Amino acid sequence: MAEAHQAVAFQFTITPEGIDLQLSYQALNQIYLSGVRSWKKRVSRIKNRVIKGVYPASPSSWLFVAIGILATMYMQSDPSMGLIAKIQQHLPLHVSLSAQSQTMVSALVFSTLLWLSLILALRFCLKLLLSYHRWIFELHGRVSNTTKVWGVSLTVWELYFCRYVSLFHWLEPLFVHF
């Protein structure tokens, strides 16, 4: 029963003199620490969802795309072929921002859309690469040109997008005959 009293963070009793309140600072500290752990895990899950959601790109690659678009606009070149001006016309903040701020916001919207479209294109390419299965039905020792192109494409994919994780080492015995 002593352990149950220690687990309670606070106790109060009503006496004729008033309310008697007893706080257990250790239990309150543990409750606080469990809340901190819970929020750390929640932030970590959100971070992992973002990283998984933009695969095969990284969140930092958006910064490079945005800087590239803004740099080309600074050099008086329009990389969007007029799309940034169209976005600028349809901004809901059209009245409250200055012209330069509108241009910056519309350029950031364009670079975000460009980045997302590149991610979708890369995912489609990866889907096509991983759905190829004709190499299974080829005779041993004979590798078709299609399979060679597929193997080179997978190798290039691994070099550029799989820097930290090596996913395609199971394919290496197939391409010894190149």
Secondary structure, 3 states (H helix, E strand, C coil): CHHHHHHCCEEEEEECCEEEEEECHHHHHHHHHHHHHHHHHHHHHHHHHHHHHCCCCCHHHHHHHHHHHHHHHHCCCCCCCCHHHHHHHCCCCCCCCCHHHHHHHHHHHHHHHHHHHHHHHHHHHHHHHHCCCHHHHCCCCCCCHHHHHHHHHHHHHHHHHCCCCCCCHHHHHHHCCC
